[in-house]
Amino acid sequence: MAKSKQSNPEQFHLDIDAESSGPAVTKVGHRIRVLKHFARTDEKQYLEIDAADFWLPKAPFTEGPVRLSTRPDLVDAAFVAVRAYAARQEPSKSTHLNVAKGFRAIAKAFEYSWLHGYYSIKDWSPSFTDALPEILGKGGWALALDVSKRVEQLLEGGESERASTYVYRIRAGNIGFALSQKLQADIGSNIMQAELRPARDVLAKTLGLTLDNGQPLVHRTFKSSAANGMVDSLLRQELSWINLLSEVPASPPLSYTPFSSPVQLSKQFGRASGRTPNMTPAHVADILAEGLRWSEDGGDHVVRVLGHVVEALEFEVRAGRPATRTAALSALRASPGLSQLNGFVGREIADLRPHTHANKDETLEGAVENLVSGCFCLIALLNARRKDEVQHRKLGLMVDSTEVVDEALELHLCWFYIQKTHKAYVPFYIGRATVRAIRRLEELEQLTARLAAALNPSQKEVNRAERALFRMPNLWFTEKRGQANSYFAFGAGGASKRFLHRALGKTSAPERVIAHMFRRAYGLLFIYRFEGPLLALTQKYGHLDPTETMTYVVDPAQGGAGPAVRTYGRLSEEQIKAIAQEQHEVEQEILLVSNERLAEMVRDVIEGKTVGAGSFPVLIRRLHQRLASKSEYRLLSKDRKAAAVSDAFISKGHRFRPAWHGNCCAPRDSSVKKAACNPQGGSGIRQENAGPDTCAACHYHYLVEDHVRSIERYCDGLRRKLESARCGVIEQARLKSNIQNTEHVIFLHRKRLGGRGSEIY
């Protein structure tokens, strides 16, 4: 441990103009605002991070823990770091959330620094930071920040009495409790959620909380890093965010990059993350059956009862009286459909929302959540869609997401937003069960809109283009909560968990069910049960490369014939081996075509047949010039020289991946370094981040005249969208920036291709 500084250390201040820091991340005082790229017009357009909500532990020159906002130098450094991260990202629905995570990771690094006597990051040294990856790998931030010991020290002298001030809402049977945020403030820590597990265990032991069977309560948190170590992907992310501190400009307070290779360190010390587990076919069947039961049978009862409540509240408003909880509760109990709903649920629906005398299963809110959960599972499972492609409040399904192609043939299209690859709404044919689930959600959404209007007559009506199907009815009647919009989120809270327990039973349900399991289950059924073609599944998934699809339907460790194949398939051993062999042949065929196209491109560059742009031709010419210094290479024919250069690239794993804006020639995923589409500096490519401006400066990019014309058409489309009446102010700002960047990219490419057309930009 470093020697403690006994006085307040010298603080450096960055020259930051809060108003000129760019539209994505801005700073005023100790508050940082992060633009939400895909925010609804009826919600806040920025996420605010307040440094006053973060803490630094007690130091020799402080009376106790202090707020991070009291150290402007550290706040400025964290701001510059997360701003640098945001500047490298393609706009996505989660950019603002990742910025907030990055800020918290840096705040924890400051906390770790203070615990070791380093009160300014300019005092950091490699010997200090080198120990952090191994500690995080063993026990996460809870171990690095010594949470257990700090909580024990906090409780010294009046343990039980003091511990009780941090614990509330102890659940029946002592199976768990809520934790007050006062604990983090009193120890000066920035840990949260699962990282608090050691603190919970100390408090439970201090208070003597035991389970019904007499065993001591040890708080259980799913895959807590405190108990199992930090997973490798999260460790890589945390180290990469801390590395951003080395990019603080103007006399940098950190003179070195703390972690030279977050990827290698995460592999060395992190816990292997593994793959998304598979559900069994029986679980898939049970979930679909329960979803259909709620969508087609229970949905009638839920909509009828909720509709009666909404009509009663609308009557109150028309009569000049406010819509109250009392009126709603009376309408619920008088609803003619209540007895049928009670019979369907198997419980008596006694209230609108849960309270001490009515649990969630005995409320109208619980019935609505079961209905929405069932509809979500049906839509996600039957259409192989990612979670946010279905439920996202801005990009997910809206009231106008479906289109009738032929009513007689029951042909319908549904527009899903495919962000990972297409980054646009793409139409897919949907089946009858999906159509009925969407219709049920549309009925529920109409009642939700009417309920909101009754509770808040002065509230502006939601724009039809943003009427999300997974907006939930708000049955709060308090002034603050009654005005808030709430949206369904699969896996968050207990709504989906209760539905899955109904479908699978509490004992037979998997430890955890995530929405991505549905996507994998679709692929496994499609390939092994119905023997569908791989390319059709690729199109259904929205993938650009069949090899990406194959990771969903094979068990790599088992050579393509593992438990997923055996569980889902109805094939003999010979057929399973034949499928694995066929998949291997597909991979080899794709690789062969890739090698041929790469060799052709290398030959054209060396011989000057094609005028191309991008950085990859530069690598080709450099290797060609290096080999030209060898006499045996100079004696080769043109074709042999081209073959020698292309073989060198192929031996390094370079692949030819065509895209509309240019060709990617990066090596195979595991050996890619410094790809522009992977801004966090890890290995591998991130095709979902690829685009004209992202790839323009990448070492592995190559494009020709046809690609530039495609980019020009893309830019024309952006201009048309900017001119459309439906484009809001925030969207206009984003589009203008995107158009400006794209025009600059076109100008550079035109210049490199010979200047044709560059003068118009």
CORLINHU-V22434 format. One line per field, one symbol per residue. ss: DSSP state (@ for helix, = for strand, . for the rest). phi: phi as a letter, one per 40 degrees, with the letter a starting at -180 (. if undefined). Layout:
ss = ???
phi = ???
This chain:
ss = .................@@@....====..=====..........=====@@@.==.........==@@@.@@@@@@@@@@@@@@@@.......@@@@@@@@@@@@@@@@@@@@@.....@@@..@@@@..@@@@@@@@@@@@@..@@@@@@@@@...@@@@@@@@==...@@@...==..@@@@@@.....@@@@@@@@@@@@@@@..=.....=........@@@@..=@@@@@@@@@@@@@@@@..............@@@@@@@@.=.........@@@@@@@@@@@@@@@@@@@@@@@@@@@@@@@@@@@@@@......@@@@@@@@@@...@@@@@@@@.....=...=..=.@@@=@@@@@@@@@@@@@@@@@@@@...@@@@@......=...=====....========.....=======.@@@@@@@@@@@@@@@@@@@@@@@@........@@@.=..==........@@@..==.......@@@@@@@@@@..........@@@@@@@@@@@@@@@....@@@@@@@@....@@@@@@@@..@@@....@@@@@@....@@@@@@@@@@@@@@@@@@@@@@@@@@@@@@@@@@@.....=..@@@@@@@@@@@@@..@@@@...@@@@@@@@@@@@@@..=..===..===..=.@@@...............@@@..@@@@.....===.@@@@@@@@@@@@@@@@@@@.....@@@@@@@@@@@@@@@@@@@@@@@@.....@@@.
phi = .cccccbcccbcbccbcccbcgccbbabgbbbbbcccbccccbccbcbbbcccbbbcdbdbbcadbcdccbdccccccccccccccccccdacbdccccccccccccccccccccbgbbaccccadccccccdcccccagcccccfcdcccccccdggdccccccbbafccdgfciacbccccdccbgbbcafcccdccccccccccgcbcdcgcccbcbbcfccccbgccccccdccccccdccccccffdcbcacdbcadccccccbccdcgbcccccdccccccccccccccbbcddcccccccccccccccccccgbccbcccccccccccccccccdcccgbccbacbcacbacdcbbcdcccccccccccccccccbfbcdccbbdcbbccbcbcbaccacccfcbbbcbcbccbcfacbcbcbccccdccccccccccccccccccccbdcccccddcbcccbccccbcbccccccccbbcbcgbgbdccccccccbgccccddabbcccccccdcccccccbfccccccdcccgcbbdccccccbbbdcbggbccccccccbbcdcccccccccccccdccccccdcccccccccccccgcbcbbhccdccccccccccccccccccccdccccccccccccccgcbcbcacbibcbccddcbcbgcccbccgccgbbccccadcccdbccbcaabdcccccccccccccccccccccccccccccccccccccccccdcccccchgcgcccb
